Amino acid sequence: MKKIVGISACITGIAHTYLAAEALKEAGKSLHVEVKIETHGAIGVENKLSYRDIDDSLGVIIASDIVIDEQRFMNKKLIKVSTHEAIKHPKKIIKYFIED
């Protein structure tokens, strides 16, 4: 199965962080793509991506309203969007990796 990984984070680390993560995961399911999202919320980092997760993925989604260190995603196809964009248009974001 195709796999995409990502990070979601909003300014307060509460609602939009988790809404964006859930929207991307659900869109992935409907498009037959596994999506694993690391959340940077008010309680810290959850669902941390391993190097293997990153290596095995088609690319990385950064759905964030704060600055995220992208160093561990070098040499991966990457798209950066706001959490709002991830919530409103998750399928469009997933399709960036699976359609030419």
N, C-alpha and C positions, 0 to 999 in steps of 0.2 A: 504494500500500500504506500502511496505517496505520503510524504510527511513534511510539514511546515512547522517551524518553531517561532516563538516570538516573546515579546515582553509587553505588558500593559502597565501603565502607571499614570495616575492623574495627580493634580496638585495636592489634593487632600488625602489621597490614598484610600478613598472609601468607595463610593458608588461607581463612578465611571471606570475605575480600574477593573472591577469585577464584571461590570456590564460589557465592557469591550472584550474581555477574555472569553466570556460566555458566548457572545455573538460570533466571534471568530471560530470557536470550537463547533458551534451549531452549524455555521455555514460550511465548515470543513466536512462535517458528517454528510450534509446534503450533497456535497460535491465529491464524496468518496476520497477525502483527504484527511489524514490524521493531523490534528493541530494540537500542539502542546504550547501553552502560554505560561510563562513565568510572570507572576504578579508582584509588583512593588507597591504594597499597600501600607496602610497606617500601622499594621502589626509586623511589617518587615517583608522580606522576600519569601514567597511561597512557590512551590512547584518549580524549584530551581532547575534550570536546564543543565544537563551534563554536556561535556565535550562530545560524547557520542551522539546525543540528541542533535546537536548542532551539525556534526559531521554527516549524519544520516539524512539531513533535511534538504529539501529543494532550495530553501532560503529562509529568510528571517523577516518577521513583521515587527516593527517597533511602533506600537500604538501608545503614544505617550504625550503628555502635556508638560513633562519635565525633561531635563537632560539625562540621557542614558549613555553609559560608557559602551561604545560599540566595538571595542578592541577584540573581544573574543569572537566576533562575527566576520573577521577579515576573510576575504576571498569567498564570501557567500553573497548570493543575490539578496539584496536588502531593500525593503520599502519602509519609509517612515510616514506615519499618518497620526492625526490626533485621535484621542479616544473617541471623540464625537464621530469622526469619520468611520472608525472601526465599528461603532454601534449602528450607525445608519447604513453603511454599505459594506458589510463584511464579505459578501460573495464576490464583489468587484475586487477586493483586496486579495482574496484567495486566488481568483482567476489570473491575477498578475503573474503567478508562479506556474500555472498549469496550462495557460494558453499562449501561443506564440503570436 
